[in-house]
């Protein structure tokens, strides 16, 4: 069973708007290096999810989704890594 210490939270921005910011919860036990943006950019769109899975991605959310979860009280922006880990566990993703 994964613990919080087995994960990290990576953020990537692909544009200027909130929806262009992505938050990715990574299983660092599976992939200590985290997300490789070069490899991800070269991935066949039909295999995008599989490539993310190979990189240890447990959960990927946009800035808009994070804002909605925060507004509902499901995550706390000040403790986003821990909040997303707990949410993923509650939702059965871990």
C-alpha positions in Angstrom: 0.0 0.0 0.0 1.3 3.4 -1.0 2.1 6.0 1.6 2.3 9.8 1.1 6.1 9.4 1.2 5.9 7.1 -1.8 4.4 9.9 -3.9 5.3 13.4 -5.1 3.3 16.2 -6.7 4.5 17.7 -9.9 3.1 20.7 -11.6 3.4 21.7 -15.2 2.2 24.8 -17.1 1.5 24.6 -20.8 0.0 28.1 -21.2 -1.2 31.1 -19.3 -4.6 30.2 -18.2 -5.6 28.2 -15.1 -6.7 25.3 -17.3 -3.2 25.1 -18.7 -1.7 24.3 -15.3 -1.6 20.5 -14.5 -1.0 18.8 -11.2 0.2 15.2 -11.3 0.4 12.9 -8.4 3.4 10.5 -9.1 4.3 7.1 -7.6 8.0 7.7 -7.0 8.4 4.1 -5.9 7.5 3.1 -9.5 9.4 6.0 -11.1 11.7 8.2 -9.0 12.4 10.6 -11.9 8.8 11.6 -12.3 7.2 12.8 -15.5 9.5 13.1 -18.5 7.9 15.9 -20.6 10.0 15.1 -23.7 8.8 11.5 -23.7 5.2 12.6 -22.9 5.3 15.1 -25.8 6.4 12.3 -28.2 3.8 9.8 -27.0 1.3 8.5 -29.5 -2.1 10.2 -28.5 -3.7 6.7 -28.4 -1.1 5.6 -25.8 -1.1 8.9 -23.8 -2.7 7.3 -20.7 -0.4 4.2 -20.9 2.7 6.5 -21.1 1.5 8.4 -18.0 0.9 5.2 -16.2 4.4 4.0 -17.1 5.8 7.2 -15.6 4.0 6.5 -12.3 1.1 8.9 -12.7 -1.6 8.2 -10.2 -3.8 11.2 -10.8 -3.6 14.2 -13.2 -5.8 17.3 -12.7 -6.0 20.7 -14.3 -5.9 23.9 -12.4 -9.6 24.3 -13.1 -10.3 20.9 -11.5 -8.1 21.8 -8.5 -10.0 25.1 -8.0 -13.3 23.2 -8.1 -12.1 20.6 -5.6 -10.8 23.4 -3.4 -14.1 25.3 -3.6 -16.0 22.2 -2.5 -13.6 21.6 0.4 -12.2 18.3 -1.0 -8.6 19.6 -1.2 -6.6 22.3 0.6 -4.4 24.3 -1.7 -1.9 24.9 1.2 -1.4 21.2 1.6 -2.2 20.1 -2.0 0.1 17.1 -2.1 -1.4 15.6 1.0 -4.9 16.6 0.1 -4.7 15.0 -3.3 -3.2 11.8 -1.9 -6.0 11.5 0.6 -8.6 12.2 -2.1 -7.1 9.6 -4.4 -7.2 7.1 -1.5 -10.8 7.9 -0.6 -11.8 7.5 -4.3 -10.1 4.1 -4.5 -7.4 5.2 -6.9 -4.6 4.0 -4.7 
